[in-house]
Amino acid sequence: MHSPYPTYNSRQLKQAVEWFVRLQSEQSSHEDRRLFETWLSKHQNHAIAYAEAERVWVSMDDLKFIPIPALAEARTAKPSKSSASQLASLVLFIAATGAAWLEYSAETVQYATQVGEHRRIDLADNSHIDLNTNSQISVKMSLLNRHVQLTQGEALFEVSHNRLRPFTVAVGELQIRDIGTRFNVRKQPQGTTVSVLEGEVELSNGNSDINKHLIAGNQLSYSESSGFGQLQTAEANRITAWVNGQLIFKRTPLSEVAAELERYHAVQFSFADSKLAQETLSGTFDAADIDPFLHALETILPVQAKRNGQQIFLRRMHKN
């Protein structure tokens, strides 16, 4: 599936830079402007390429004081012919060299949460990341890219969209590219689940050419052993309840409920029998306090919860 957003190729960008350089010249004429308007109208990508040429020119101000080898020489080099094409090539060389240096030298910042902790991270580009319990990410913000690596746990992303500065999230070999989005990513031993709440993301696998677009209201799982799973509906309220300190279960087996609570508390559940572990539970509960949950569990189901330190033993209550 192709991206719904038009883009440009390297030839179109070079043409755009040539036009930008020509129009900045004192020798620029009305005929130049007319020919530029004709070129601009020939293809929808030309306007995008020209906007990028303007951005490249502005970004060169950011590169003035960067001690990049050979860059100073390139800035002061005088082409043997003062053609727009040669000047454009020089501009692109300077921008590419400087951008590569900025990309290389950009700082990577690590963020983490402890068991039961929730942390909100405000990025410089006005994007936001909510980090769930026992989670770890690294963030690298550069001139041209915004990259997040989720190494453990779960995170909710609210991205300030900028097509010229992609926002990507990597979980192992899975790459998630933002297309104006609010989305949740959860990494588990069996794989990663991506849930889109607003907008759209593009998913890709570094080992293949498979690209999948995921729109709001849908979620998709991925594992490195079996690839992409089946498309499912994303229940936004349930998926993001943790941001507000809640857990929502909907006919969820007790074994899964226990595993979820173990993410938020330093406890370990065990069951008296396997059939009890398959009993289901529905309701909204406070993620921060386990004792009210255990009391509610005993009220809702014929279950007795016996706690001994960090161990919680569940057994079925039998009627007299």
C-alpha positions as CSV (number, residue, x, y, z in Angstrom):
1,M,0.0,0.0,0.0
2,H,1.4,3.4,-1.0
3,S,1.6,6.3,1.3
4,P,-1.3,8.8,0.9
5,Y,1.2,11.7,1.1
6,P,3.0,12.7,-2.1
7,T,6.8,12.9,-2.0
8,Y,9.6,13.8,-4.3
9,N,12.7,12.1,-5.8
10,S,16.3,13.3,-5.8
11,R,16.0,14.8,-9.3
12,Q,13.0,16.9,-8.3
13,L,14.8,18.1,-5.2
14,K,17.9,19.1,-7.2
15,Q,15.6,21.0,-9.7
16,A,13.9,22.7,-6.8
17,V,17.2,23.8,-5.3
18,E,18.3,25.1,-8.7
19,W,15.1,27.1,-9.0
20,F,15.6,28.5,-5.4
21,V,19.1,29.6,-6.2
22,R,18.1,31.1,-9.5
23,L,15.2,33.1,-7.9
24,Q,17.5,34.4,-5.1
25,S,19.9,35.9,-7.7
26,E,19.9,39.6,-8.5
27,Q,19.8,38.6,-12.2
28,S,16.4,36.8,-11.7
29,S,13.9,38.0,-14.3
30,H,10.1,37.9,-14.8
31,E,10.8,35.2,-17.4
32,D,12.5,33.2,-14.7
33,R,9.5,33.6,-12.5
34,R,7.1,32.5,-15.3
35,L,9.2,29.4,-16.1
36,F,9.4,28.6,-12.4
37,E,5.6,28.8,-12.0
38,T,5.3,26.5,-15.1
39,W,7.7,24.0,-13.5
40,L,5.9,24.3,-10.1
41,S,2.5,23.4,-11.7
42,K,3.7,20.4,-13.7
43,H,3.7,18.0,-10.7
44,Q,2.3,18.0,-7.2
45,N,5.7,16.9,-5.8
46,H,7.4,20.0,-7.2
47,A,5.8,22.3,-4.5
48,I,6.9,19.8,-1.8
49,A,10.4,19.6,-3.2
50,Y,10.6,23.4,-3.3
51,A,9.5,23.7,0.3
52,E,12.3,21.3,1.2
53,A,14.8,23.4,-0.8
54,E,13.8,26.4,1.3
55,R,14.2,24.4,4.5
56,V,17.6,23.2,3.3
57,W,18.7,26.8,2.8
58,V,17.4,27.9,6.2
59,S,19.0,24.9,7.9
60,M,22.4,26.0,6.5
61,D,22.3,28.7,9.2
62,D,22.4,25.9,11.8
63,L,25.5,24.5,10.1
64,K,27.6,27.6,10.1
65,F,29.6,26.9,13.3
66,I,29.8,23.2,13.2
67,P,33.4,22.0,12.9
68,I,32.8,19.4,10.2
69,P,35.9,18.3,8.2
70,A,35.9,19.7,4.6
71,L,32.7,21.6,5.2
72,A,34.3,25.0,5.6
73,E,36.2,24.5,2.3
74,A,33.0,23.5,0.6
75,R,31.2,26.6,1.8
76,T,33.9,28.9,0.4
77,A,34.5,27.0,-2.8
78,K,33.9,29.0,-6.0
79,P,32.6,27.0,-8.9
80,S,34.3,27.6,-12.2
81,K,30.9,28.4,-13.7
82,S,28.4,30.2,-11.6
83,S,25.5,28.1,-12.8
84,A,22.4,27.4,-10.8
85,S,23.0,23.7,-11.2
86,Q,26.5,23.9,-9.7
87,L,25.4,26.1,-6.9
88,A,22.5,23.8,-6.2
89,S,24.9,20.8,-6.0
90,L,27.1,22.8,-3.6
91,V,24.1,23.6,-1.4
92,L,23.0,20.0,-1.4
93,F,26.5,18.8,-0.5
94,I,26.8,21.3,2.4
95,A,23.3,20.4,3.7
96,A,23.9,16.7,3.3
97,T,27.3,16.8,5.0
98,G,26.0,19.0,7.9
99,A,22.9,16.9,8.3
100,A,24.9,13.7,8.5
101,W,27.1,15.3,11.2
102,L,24.1,16.5,13.2
103,E,22.5,13.1,12.9
104,Y,25.7,11.4,14.1
105,S,26.3,13.8,17.0
106,A,22.7,14.0,18.2
107,E,22.4,13.0,21.9
108,T,20.5,9.8,22.8
109,V,18.5,10.1,26.0
110,Q,17.4,7.1,28.1
111,Y,14.1,7.1,30.0
112,A,12.8,4.3,32.3
113,T,10.1,3.6,34.9
114,Q,10.1,1.3,37.9
115,V,7.4,-1.3,38.6
116,G,4.2,0.6,39.2
117,E,5.5,3.9,38.0
118,H,4.0,6.1,35.2
119,R,6.1,8.9,33.6
120,R,5.2,11.5,31.0
121,I,8.0,12.8,28.7
122,D,7.6,16.1,26.9
123,L,9.8,16.3,23.8
124,A,11.2,19.5,22.3
125,D,9.1,19.1,19.2
126,N,5.9,19.2,21.2
127,S,5.4,15.5,21.0
128,H,4.6,13.5,24.2
129,I,5.4,10.0,25.4
130,D,3.6,8.3,28.4
131,L,5.8,5.5,29.7
132,N,4.0,2.7,31.5
133,T,5.2,0.5,34.4
134,N,8.6,-1.2,34.2
135,S,9.4,0.3,30.7
136,Q,12.5,1.6,29.0
137,I,13.0,3.8,25.9
138,S,15.8,5.7,24.3
139,V,15.1,8.9,22.3
140,K,17.3,10.5,19.7
141,M,16.2,13.9,18.3
142,S,18.2,15.2,15.4
143,L,17.8,17.9,12.7
144,L,16.2,15.5,10.2
145,N,14.9,12.6,12.3
146,R,13.1,11.7,15.6
147,H,13.8,8.2,16.7
148,V,12.6,6.2,19.7
149,Q,13.7,2.7,20.7
150,L,11.4,0.8,22.9
151,T,13.4,-1.9,24.6
152,Q,11.0,-2.9,27.3
153,G,7.4,-2.4,28.4
154,E,4.7,0.0,27.0
155,A,4.5,3.6,25.8
156,L,1.7,5.8,24.5
157,F,2.9,8.3,21.8
158,E,1.3,11.7,20.9
159,V,3.3,12.9,17.9
160,S,3.5,16.4,16.6
161,H,3.5,15.6,12.9
162,N,6.3,16.9,10.6
163,R,6.6,15.1,7.3
164,L,10.1,16.5,6.7
165,R,11.3,15.2,10.1
166,P,10.0,11.6,10.5
167,F,9.1,10.2,13.9
168,T,9.8,6.4,14.1
169,V,9.6,3.9,16.9
170,A,11.7,0.7,16.8
171,V,10.9,-2.4,18.7
172,G,13.5,-5.0,17.7
173,E,13.3,-5.2,13.9
174,L,9.8,-3.7,13.8
175,Q,9.7,-0.1,12.6
176,I,6.7,2.1,13.3
177,R,6.6,5.4,11.4
178,D,4.2,8.1,12.4
179,I,1.7,9.7,10.0
180,G,0.1,12.3,12.3
181,T,-0.8,10.0,15.1
182,R,-1.6,9.0,18.7
183,F,-0.6,5.3,19.1
184,N,0.2,2.8,21.8
185,V,3.1,0.3,21.6
186,R,3.4,-2.7,24.0
187,K,6.3,-5.1,24.0
188,Q,5.7,-8.6,25.4
189,P,7.7,-11.8,25.3
190,Q,5.4,-13.2,22.6
191,G,5.6,-10.1,20.4
192,T,4.7,-6.4,20.0
193,T,1.2,-4.9,19.7
194,V,0.6,-1.6,18.0
195,S,-2.7,0.2,18.6
196,V,-3.6,3.3,16.7
197,L,-6.0,5.7,18.5
198,E,-5.8,8.7,16.1
199,G,-4.3,9.1,12.6
200,E,-2.2,6.4,11.0
201,V,1.1,4.6,11.3
202,E,3.2,2.6,8.8
203,L,4.7,-0.6,10.0
204,S,7.7,-2.3,8.3
205,N,10.0,-5.2,8.9
206,G,13.7,-4.7,8.4
207,N,14.0,-8.2,6.9
208,S,11.4,-7.8,4.2
209,D,9.7,-5.3,1.9
210,I,6.4,-5.7,3.7
211,N,4.8,-2.3,4.7
212,K,1.5,-2.1,6.4
213,H,-0.6,0.9,7.1
214,L,-2.6,0.9,10.4
215,I,-5.4,3.5,10.8
216,A,-7.2,4.7,13.9
217,G,-9.3,2.1,15.7
218,N,-7.1,-0.8,14.6
219,Q,-4.3,-2.8,16.2
220,L,-1.8,-5.3,14.9
221,S,0.6,-7.6,16.6
222,Y,4.0,-8.6,15.3
223,S,6.6,-11.2,16.4
224,E,10.0,-11.9,14.8
225,S,9.2,-15.6,14.5
226,S,5.8,-15.4,12.9
227,G,5.5,-11.9,11.4
228,F,2.3,-9.9,11.5
229,G,-0.9,-11.2,13.1
230,Q,-4.5,-10.6,12.2
231,L,-5.9,-7.1,12.2
232,Q,-8.0,-6.4,15.3
233,T,-10.1,-3.6,16.7
234,A,-8.4,-1.3,19.2
235,E,-10.5,-0.5,22.2
236,A,-9.1,3.0,23.0
237,N,-10.5,3.3,26.5
238,R,-9.2,-0.1,27.6
239,I,-5.8,0.3,26.0
240,T,-5.1,3.7,27.5
241,A,-6.7,3.2,30.9
242,W,-3.2,2.8,32.4
243,V,-2.5,6.5,31.7
244,N,-5.2,7.3,34.2
245,G,-4.0,4.7,36.7
246,Q,-6.7,2.2,35.8
247,L,-7.0,-1.3,34.4
248,I,-10.0,-2.4,32.4
249,F,-10.8,-6.1,32.0
250,K,-13.5,-7.4,29.6
251,R,-14.2,-11.1,30.1
252,T,-10.5,-11.6,30.7
253,P,-9.2,-14.9,32.0
254,L,-7.9,-14.7,35.5
255,S,-4.5,-16.0,34.3
256,E,-4.2,-12.9,32.1
257,V,-5.5,-10.6,34.9
258,A,-2.9,-12.0,37.2
259,A,-0.1,-11.4,34.6
260,E,-1.3,-7.9,34.1
261,L,-1.3,-7.1,37.9
262,E,2.2,-8.6,38.2
263,R,3.4,-5.8,35.8
264,Y,2.3,-3.1,38.3
265,H,3.2,-4.8,41.6
266,A,6.0,-6.9,42.9
267,V,3.7,-9.9,43.5
268,Q,3.3,-13.4,42.1
269,F,-0.1,-15.1,41.6
270,S,-0.7,-18.9,41.8
271,F,-3.9,-20.8,41.3
272,A,-5.2,-23.9,43.1
273,D,-6.3,-25.4,39.8
274,S,-6.0,-24.7,36.1
275,K,-9.8,-24.3,35.6
276,L,-9.9,-21.4,38.0
277,A,-7.2,-19.7,36.0
278,Q,-9.6,-19.7,33.0
279,E,-12.5,-18.0,34.9
280,T,-13.1,-14.6,33.4
281,L,-13.3,-11.2,35.0
282,S,-14.8,-7.9,33.8
283,G,-14.6,-4.4,35.4
284,T,-12.5,-1.3,36.0
285,F,-9.9,-1.4,38.8
286,D,-7.3,0.8,40.3
287,A,-3.8,-0.2,39.1
288,A,-2.0,1.3,42.0
289,D,-3.6,-0.6,44.9
290,I,-3.9,-4.3,44.8
291,D,-5.8,-4.9,48.1
292,P,-9.1,-3.3,46.9
293,F,-8.7,-5.4,43.7
294,L,-8.4,-8.6,45.8
295,H,-11.4,-7.6,47.8
296,A,-13.4,-6.9,44.7
297,L,-12.3,-10.2,43.2
298,E,-13.7,-12.1,46.2
299,T,-16.9,-10.2,45.9
300,I,-17.4,-10.7,42.1
301,L,-16.3,-14.4,41.8
302,P,-16.5,-17.4,44.1
303,V,-12.7,-17.0,44.8
304,Q,-10.7,-16.6,47.9
305,A,-7.4,-14.7,47.7
306,K,-4.8,-15.5,50.4
307,R,-1.8,-13.3,50.5
308,N,1.5,-14.2,52.1
309,G,4.0,-11.4,51.5
310,Q,4.5,-11.1,47.8
311,Q,2.7,-14.4,47.1
312,I,-1.0,-14.4,46.3
313,F,-2.8,-17.8,46.2
314,L,-6.2,-18.0,44.5
315,R,-8.6,-20.8,45.2
316,R,-12.2,-21.5,44.5
317,M,-14.7,-21.0,47.2
318,H,-17.2,-23.8,47.6
319,K,-20.7,-23.3,48.7
320,N,-21.8,-25.0,52.0
